[in-house]
């Protein structure tokens, strides 16, 4: 190898070493997070920390409710939501996304508020689950208002993968691709199953 080639190789190796060292130091200091930075026991993307929109414009057919953007829903879930909403629109039905994706901290606040309202975690859990059990945190659940629109989804949603899951929550629907071929599972009394 010629002297010039050795200098080029040495220079490239020096630059690579400096870049890797700088990146490692910044990562250690919390100033740089790589997308594929594995954490033991965590998925590559910590999806549960992705926040959903905190609010939205008023629902055009009932201003008591919001119509959030579907930000944060998983890819297939978002596509299923768009298809469902388009089908509803062709039938003259407006679906307002009153609540969709929530981060763990958003879900914790919802749960804490429910505990305060109902007096204890057991009763609160019938309407709002803690973050580690919520399909909203995982990006698979939506709450639809007004109830007339939710009833339309209950009747027409399974071909799109959407099913109501709880007897006590007419507004709560969860996405599962299997629902489009297998139909909806039986309702459970509440989010806690009782």
C-alpha positions as CSV (number, residue, x, y, z in Angstrom):
1,X,0.0,0.0,0.0
2,X,1.4,3.4,-0.9
3,X,2.1,6.1,1.5
4,X,-0.8,8.2,0.1
5,X,-3.3,5.3,0.4
6,X,-2.2,4.7,4.0
7,X,-2.8,8.4,4.8
8,X,-6.3,8.3,3.3
9,X,-7.2,5.1,5.2
10,X,-5.9,6.6,8.4
11,X,-7.7,9.8,7.8
12,X,-11.0,8.0,7.2
13,X,-10.6,5.8,10.3
14,X,-9.8,8.9,12.4
15,X,-12.9,10.7,11.1
16,X,-15.1,7.7,11.7
17,X,-13.7,7.2,15.2
18,X,-14.3,10.9,16.1
19,X,-17.9,10.8,14.8
20,X,-18.7,7.6,16.7
21,X,-17.1,8.9,19.9
22,X,-18.9,12.2,19.7
23,X,-22.2,10.4,19.0
24,X,-21.6,8.1,21.9
25,X,-20.8,10.9,24.3
26,X,-23.8,12.9,23.2
27,X,-26.0,9.9,23.6
28,X,-24.6,9.2,27.1
29,X,-25.4,12.8,28.1
30,X,-28.9,12.6,26.7
31,X,-28.3,15.1,24.0
32,X,-28.6,12.6,21.1
33,X,-31.2,9.8,20.7
34,X,-30.9,7.5,17.8
35,X,-34.1,6.0,16.4
36,X,-32.6,2.5,16.8
37,X,-31.2,3.0,20.3
38,X,-32.3,-0.2,21.9
39,X,-33.3,-0.1,25.6
40,X,-33.5,-3.4,27.4
41,X,-37.1,-4.6,27.5
42,X,-38.3,-1.8,25.2
43,X,-39.3,-2.0,21.6
44,X,-37.3,0.0,19.0
45,X,-39.9,2.8,18.9
46,X,-41.4,3.5,22.3
47,X,-44.8,4.0,20.8
48,X,-46.6,4.4,24.1
49,X,-44.8,7.8,24.6
50,X,-46.1,9.3,21.3
51,X,-48.8,11.8,22.4
52,X,-52.1,12.2,20.7
53,X,-53.6,15.6,20.1
54,X,-54.7,17.2,23.4
55,X,-57.8,18.6,21.7
56,X,-59.4,19.5,18.4
57,X,-62.0,21.6,16.7
58,X,-65.6,21.2,17.8
59,X,-67.5,18.3,16.3
60,X,-69.5,20.0,13.4
61,X,-72.8,18.2,14.3
62,X,-72.5,18.5,18.1
63,X,-70.2,21.1,19.5
64,X,-70.2,19.5,23.0
65,X,-67.6,17.1,21.6
66,X,-64.2,17.5,19.8
67,X,-63.1,16.2,16.4
68,X,-59.4,15.5,16.9
69,X,-57.0,14.8,14.1
70,X,-56.1,11.1,14.1
71,X,-52.5,11.9,14.9
72,X,-50.6,9.0,16.5
73,X,-52.8,6.1,15.4
74,X,-50.7,3.3,14.0
75,X,-50.5,3.1,10.2
76,X,-53.0,0.3,9.6
77,X,-55.3,1.8,12.2
78,X,-55.1,5.2,10.6
79,X,-56.0,3.7,7.1
80,X,-58.9,1.8,8.6
81,X,-60.1,5.0,10.3
82,X,-59.9,6.9,7.0
83,X,-61.8,4.2,5.2
84,X,-64.5,4.0,7.9
85,X,-65.0,7.8,7.9
86,X,-65.2,7.9,4.1
87,X,-67.8,5.1,4.1
88,X,-69.8,6.9,6.8
89,X,-69.6,10.1,4.8
90,X,-71.1,8.4,1.7
91,X,-74.1,7.5,3.9
92,X,-74.5,11.0,5.3
93,X,-73.0,10.1,8.7
94,X,-70.5,12.4,10.4
95,X,-68.0,10.6,12.7
96,X,-66.2,12.8,15.2
97,X,-63.0,11.5,16.7
98,X,-63.6,12.7,20.3
99,X,-60.4,10.9,21.5
100,X,-57.8,8.7,19.8
101,X,-54.2,8.1,20.5
102,X,-52.9,9.0,24.0
103,X,-49.4,8.9,25.4
104,X,-48.8,7.1,28.7
105,X,-48.8,10.5,30.5
106,X,-52.1,11.5,28.9
107,X,-53.7,8.2,29.8
108,X,-52.3,8.5,33.4
109,X,-54.0,11.9,33.7
110,X,-57.3,10.5,32.4
111,X,-57.0,7.6,34.9
112,X,-56.1,9.9,37.8
113,X,-59.1,12.2,36.9
114,X,-61.4,9.2,36.9
115,X,-60.1,8.0,40.3
116,X,-60.8,11.4,41.7
117,X,-64.3,11.4,40.1
118,X,-65.3,7.8,41.1
119,X,-63.4,7.7,44.4
120,X,-61.2,4.7,43.8
121,X,-59.1,2.9,41.1
122,X,-61.4,-0.1,40.8
123,X,-64.5,2.0,39.9
124,X,-62.4,4.4,37.7
125,X,-61.0,1.4,35.8
126,X,-64.4,0.6,34.5
127,X,-64.2,3.6,32.3
128,X,-60.5,4.5,32.0
129,X,-57.7,2.0,32.2
130,X,-54.2,2.8,33.5
131,X,-51.6,3.4,30.8
132,X,-50.2,-0.2,30.8
133,X,-53.6,-1.6,29.8
134,X,-55.0,1.0,27.5
135,X,-55.5,0.4,23.8
136,X,-55.6,4.2,23.3
137,X,-51.9,4.3,24.4
138,X,-51.1,1.6,21.9
139,X,-52.8,3.5,19.1
140,X,-55.6,1.0,18.5
141,X,-58.6,2.7,20.1
142,X,-60.9,5.6,19.3
143,X,-63.8,7.3,21.1
144,X,-66.5,8.5,18.7
145,X,-69.2,11.0,19.4
146,X,-72.1,11.8,19.2
147,X,-73.6,8.5,20.2
148,X,-75.7,8.3,17.0
149,X,-72.5,8.2,15.0
150,X,-71.0,5.6,17.4
151,X,-74.1,3.5,16.8
152,X,-73.5,3.6,13.1
153,X,-69.9,2.3,13.7
154,X,-71.3,-0.5,15.9
155,X,-73.5,-1.6,13.0
156,X,-71.1,-1.0,10.1
157,X,-67.6,-1.0,11.5
158,X,-66.5,-4.6,11.6
159,X,-65.8,-4.9,7.8
160,X,-63.3,-2.1,8.4
161,X,-61.8,-3.8,11.5
162,X,-63.6,-1.6,14.1
163,X,-65.6,-3.1,17.0
164,X,-67.2,-1.8,20.1
165,X,-65.6,-3.6,23.1
166,X,-67.4,-2.6,26.3
167,X,-71.1,-2.6,27.2
168,X,-70.8,0.5,29.3
169,X,-69.0,2.6,26.7
170,X,-71.0,3.1,23.5
171,X,-68.4,5.4,22.2
172,X,-65.2,3.2,22.5
173,X,-64.1,1.2,19.5
174,X,-60.9,-0.8,19.0
175,X,-59.2,-1.8,15.7
176,X,-58.1,-5.3,14.9
177,X,-57.6,-6.5,11.3
178,X,-59.2,-9.9,12.3
179,X,-62.5,-8.2,13.0
180,X,-63.0,-7.6,9.3
181,X,-63.2,-11.3,8.5
182,X,-64.1,-12.8,11.9
183,X,-66.6,-10.2,13.1
184,X,-66.7,-8.6,16.5
185,X,-66.1,-10.4,19.7
186,X,-68.7,-10.4,22.4
187,X,-68.9,-7.2,24.5
188,X,-67.5,-7.3,28.0
189,X,-69.2,-5.4,30.8
190,X,-66.5,-2.8,31.2
191,X,-62.8,-2.1,30.6
192,X,-62.0,-4.1,33.7
193,X,-64.1,-7.0,32.3
194,X,-66.6,-6.8,35.2
